[in-house]
């Protein structure tokens, strides 16, 4: 038995008991958490522990107490996290990218004040893809939202939670101009998906508001698909985060050609 196995041995009976009952393992003082790095600790009933009970359930289910090892979704999630971090590191390491504008889009569990991102895409002004990933969530997907983006909870099991990559996303975004179609919505979704106290210090530029002023000359809501039609931009896969981010960047580029005063 290795050191890792010895460290986990006191908890294995509790994990087995939880599996039988299909409820989170709980110690005398708090929730037993298995982190992405395989470290076991007890979280003393903090808000974060409560909001991530589903995370606990899924990850304990992926822990094989007989072999004392993780299997399934843990390995896949860890791989996605490492890949996202590497892509961001490589992008930031290139001095030529330092001043480039970024574009961001998300797909979400819904529109409410507790909904979260289930996919995020970030590209730059040259349409270089930096981040394109789905995200696991601690809340259920609203059926009406699922009808639009066609993403189910089962499609997300192998992907990281936003909190797993939030510090990397922050490193990428902070201090930059970030173009977003309906910036108020997506920035709110980022806050709702992030851990408590996490802040992002980028400068959102709402492409939708500019499109409403330039393309329709009024303040009526303008969908991205309609902005694309008005600017001649092709959008073949609407409500896919990457496709929408690319379309947003292209619409912005066309508008800048139409009006030199647009940022």
C-alpha positions as CSV (number, residue, x, y, z in Angstrom):
1,X,0.0,0.0,0.0
2,X,1.5,3.4,-1.1
3,X,1.5,6.6,0.9
4,X,-1.5,8.0,-0.9
5,X,-3.4,4.9,-0.1
6,X,-2.5,5.1,3.6
7,X,-3.6,8.7,3.8
8,X,-7.0,7.9,2.3
9,X,-7.5,4.6,4.3
10,X,-9.4,6.3,7.1
11,X,-11.9,7.7,4.7
12,X,-12.5,4.6,2.5
13,X,-15.2,3.1,4.7
14,X,-17.0,6.4,4.7
15,X,-16.8,6.6,0.9
16,X,-18.2,3.1,0.6
17,X,-21.0,4.0,2.9
18,X,-21.8,7.0,0.9
19,X,-21.8,5.0,-2.3
20,X,-24.4,2.7,-0.8
21,X,-26.6,5.6,0.3
22,X,-26.0,7.9,-2.8
23,X,-25.4,10.9,-0.7
24,X,-22.2,13.0,0.1
25,X,-19.7,11.6,2.7
26,X,-19.8,13.8,5.8
27,X,-17.4,13.7,8.7
28,X,-18.2,14.9,12.2
29,X,-17.4,18.5,11.2
30,X,-17.8,18.9,7.5
31,X,-17.9,17.6,4.0
32,X,-15.1,15.2,2.8
33,X,-13.6,16.6,-0.4
34,X,-11.3,14.9,-2.8
35,X,-9.6,17.6,-4.8
36,X,-8.4,17.5,-8.4
37,X,-4.9,16.8,-7.1
38,X,-6.1,13.8,-5.1
39,X,-5.8,15.4,-1.7
40,X,-8.4,14.5,0.9
41,X,-9.6,17.2,3.4
42,X,-12.7,18.2,5.3
43,X,-14.4,21.5,4.4
44,X,-16.3,22.8,7.4
45,X,-19.7,23.4,5.9
46,X,-18.6,26.5,4.0
47,X,-20.7,28.0,1.2
48,X,-18.3,26.6,-1.3
49,X,-18.8,23.1,0.1
50,X,-22.5,23.4,-0.1
51,X,-22.5,24.7,-3.6
52,X,-20.3,21.9,-4.8
53,X,-22.1,18.9,-3.3
54,X,-22.8,17.6,-6.8
55,X,-19.1,17.9,-7.5
56,X,-18.4,15.8,-4.5
57,X,-20.9,13.2,-5.5
58,X,-19.5,12.8,-9.1
59,X,-15.8,12.7,-8.0
60,X,-16.3,10.2,-5.2
61,X,-18.2,8.0,-7.6
62,X,-15.0,8.1,-9.8
63,X,-12.8,6.9,-6.9
64,X,-12.2,3.1,-6.8
65,X,-11.7,2.2,-3.1
66,X,-10.5,-1.3,-4.0
67,X,-7.6,-0.1,-6.2
68,X,-7.2,3.1,-4.2
69,X,-7.2,5.1,-7.4
70,X,-9.3,7.5,-9.4
71,X,-10.8,6.6,-12.7
72,X,-13.1,8.0,-15.3
73,X,-14.1,11.6,-15.3
74,X,-11.3,12.8,-12.9
75,X,-8.6,11.9,-15.4
76,X,-10.5,13.5,-18.3
77,X,-11.2,16.7,-16.3
78,X,-7.6,17.0,-15.2
79,X,-6.5,16.6,-18.9
80,X,-8.9,19.5,-20.0
81,X,-7.6,21.7,-17.2
82,X,-4.0,21.1,-18.1
83,X,-4.7,21.8,-21.8
84,X,-6.5,25.0,-21.1
85,X,-3.7,26.2,-18.8
86,X,-1.1,25.4,-21.4
87,X,-2.9,27.2,-24.2
88,X,-3.3,30.3,-22.1
89,X,0.3,30.2,-21.0
90,X,1.5,29.9,-24.6
91,X,-0.6,32.7,-25.7
92,X,0.5,35.1,-22.9
93,X,4.1,34.1,-23.5
94,X,4.1,35.7,-26.9
95,X,4.8,39.5,-26.7
96,X,3.0,40.0,-30.0
97,X,-0.3,39.1,-28.3
98,X,0.0,41.6,-25.4
99,X,-2.1,44.4,-26.8
100,X,-4.6,42.4,-28.9
101,X,-8.3,42.7,-28.2
102,X,-10.1,39.5,-27.1
103,X,-13.6,38.3,-27.7
104,X,-15.6,36.1,-25.4
105,X,-18.8,34.1,-25.5
106,X,-20.6,31.7,-23.2
107,X,-23.4,29.2,-23.3
108,X,-25.3,28.9,-20.0
109,X,-27.6,26.9,-17.8
110,X,-30.2,29.7,-18.2
111,X,-30.8,33.4,-17.8
112,X,-31.3,33.7,-14.0
113,X,-29.2,35.1,-11.2
114,X,-27.9,31.6,-10.2
115,X,-27.2,30.2,-13.6
116,X,-23.7,29.3,-14.7
117,X,-21.6,28.9,-17.8
118,X,-21.5,25.5,-19.5
119,X,-19.2,26.5,-22.2
120,X,-16.8,29.3,-22.8
121,X,-14.8,30.4,-25.8
122,X,-12.2,33.2,-26.0
123,X,-10.5,34.3,-29.2
124,X,-8.4,37.3,-30.2
125,X,-8.9,39.9,-32.9
126,X,-7.0,37.7,-35.4
127,X,-9.6,34.9,-34.7
128,X,-6.9,32.9,-32.9
129,X,-8.7,30.4,-30.6
130,X,-7.3,30.6,-27.1
131,X,-10.0,28.9,-25.0
132,X,-12.8,26.7,-26.2
133,X,-14.2,24.3,-23.7
134,X,-17.4,23.0,-22.1
135,X,-17.8,23.3,-18.4
136,X,-19.4,21.2,-15.7
137,X,-21.9,23.1,-13.5
138,X,-23.3,22.8,-9.9
139,X,-26.8,23.8,-11.1
140,X,-29.3,22.1,-13.4
141,X,-29.7,23.2,-17.0
142,X,-33.0,25.0,-17.6
143,X,-35.0,23.0,-20.2
144,X,-35.7,26.1,-22.3
145,X,-32.0,26.8,-22.4
146,X,-31.2,23.2,-23.4
147,X,-33.6,23.5,-26.3
148,X,-31.5,26.3,-27.7
149,X,-27.9,25.1,-27.2
150,X,-28.7,21.4,-27.2
151,X,-26.2,20.7,-24.3
152,X,-27.3,18.3,-21.6
153,X,-25.7,17.8,-18.1
154,X,-24.5,14.4,-19.3
155,X,-22.5,16.1,-22.0
156,X,-20.5,18.0,-19.4
157,X,-19.3,15.2,-17.1
158,X,-15.7,15.0,-18.3
159,X,-15.2,18.8,-18.3
160,X,-13.9,21.1,-15.6
161,X,-15.9,23.4,-13.4
162,X,-15.4,27.1,-14.1
163,X,-13.8,27.5,-10.7
164,X,-11.1,25.0,-11.8
165,X,-9.9,27.4,-14.6
166,X,-11.0,30.8,-13.2
167,X,-7.5,31.9,-12.2
168,X,-6.2,31.1,-15.7
169,X,-9.1,32.9,-17.3
170,X,-8.4,35.9,-15.1
171,X,-4.8,36.0,-16.1
172,X,-5.8,36.0,-19.7
173,X,-8.6,38.6,-19.5
174,X,-7.4,41.1,-16.8
175,X,-6.3,44.5,-18.2
176,X,-7.6,43.9,-21.7
177,X,-10.4,45.1,-23.9
178,X,-12.8,42.2,-24.3
179,X,-15.6,42.3,-27.0
180,X,-18.8,40.5,-26.0
181,X,-22.2,40.3,-27.6
182,X,-24.4,41.4,-24.7
183,X,-21.6,42.1,-22.3
184,X,-23.8,42.7,-19.3
185,X,-25.1,39.1,-19.5
186,X,-21.8,37.3,-20.0
187,X,-20.0,39.3,-17.4
188,X,-22.7,38.4,-14.9
189,X,-22.5,34.8,-15.8
190,X,-18.7,34.8,-15.2
191,X,-19.3,36.2,-11.7
192,X,-22.0,33.6,-11.0
193,X,-19.8,30.8,-12.2
194,X,-16.7,31.9,-10.3
195,X,-15.9,31.1,-6.7
196,X,-17.0,33.6,-4.0
197,X,-14.9,36.7,-4.0
198,X,-13.3,36.1,-7.4
199,X,-13.1,39.3,-9.5
200,X,-12.2,40.0,-13.1
201,X,-10.6,43.3,-14.1
202,X,-11.0,43.4,-17.8
203,X,-12.8,46.1,-19.9
204,X,-15.9,44.7,-21.5
205,X,-16.9,46.2,-24.8
206,X,-20.5,45.4,-25.7
207,X,-20.7,44.7,-29.5
208,X,-24.4,44.3,-29.3
209,X,-25.0,47.9,-28.1
210,X,-22.8,49.3,-30.8
211,X,-24.6,47.1,-33.4
212,X,-28.0,48.4,-32.2
213,X,-26.8,52.0,-32.6
214,X,-25.1,51.6,-36.0
215,X,-27.2,48.9,-37.7
216,X,-30.7,49.6,-36.6
217,X,-30.5,53.2,-35.3
218,X,-32.6,52.4,-32.2
219,X,-32.3,50.7,-28.8
220,X,-34.3,47.6,-29.7
221,X,-32.7,44.3,-28.8
222,X,-30.7,42.9,-31.7
223,X,-29.8,39.2,-31.8
224,X,-26.4,38.2,-32.9
225,X,-27.8,36.2,-35.8
226,X,-29.6,39.4,-37.0
227,X,-26.5,41.5,-36.6
228,X,-24.7,38.9,-38.7
229,X,-27.3,39.2,-41.5
230,X,-27.0,43.0,-41.4
231,X,-23.2,42.9,-41.8
232,X,-22.9,40.0,-44.2
233,X,-21.2,37.7,-41.6
234,X,-21.9,34.0,-41.8
235,X,-23.0,32.3,-38.7
236,X,-23.6,28.6,-39.3
237,X,-23.7,27.3,-35.8
238,X,-25.5,29.8,-33.6
239,X,-25.5,29.2,-29.8
240,X,-22.1,27.5,-29.9
241,X,-19.7,29.6,-27.8
242,X,-16.8,29.5,-30.3
243,X,-19.0,30.1,-33.4
244,X,-20.7,33.0,-31.6
245,X,-17.3,34.5,-30.4
246,X,-16.0,34.4,-34.0
247,X,-19.2,36.0,-35.3
248,X,-18.9,38.7,-32.7
249,X,-15.4,39.5,-33.7
250,X,-16.4,39.6,-37.4
251,X,-19.4,41.8,-36.8
252,X,-17.2,44.2,-34.8
253,X,-14.7,44.3,-37.6
254,X,-17.3,45.1,-40.2
255,X,-18.8,47.9,-38.1
256,X,-15.4,49.5,-37.6
257,X,-15.1,49.6,-41.4
258,X,-18.5,51.2,-41.6
259,X,-17.8,53.8,-38.9
260,X,-14.3,54.9,-38.1
261,X,-15.5,56.2,-34.7
262,X,-16.4,52.8,-33.4
263,X,-13.7,51.5,-31.0
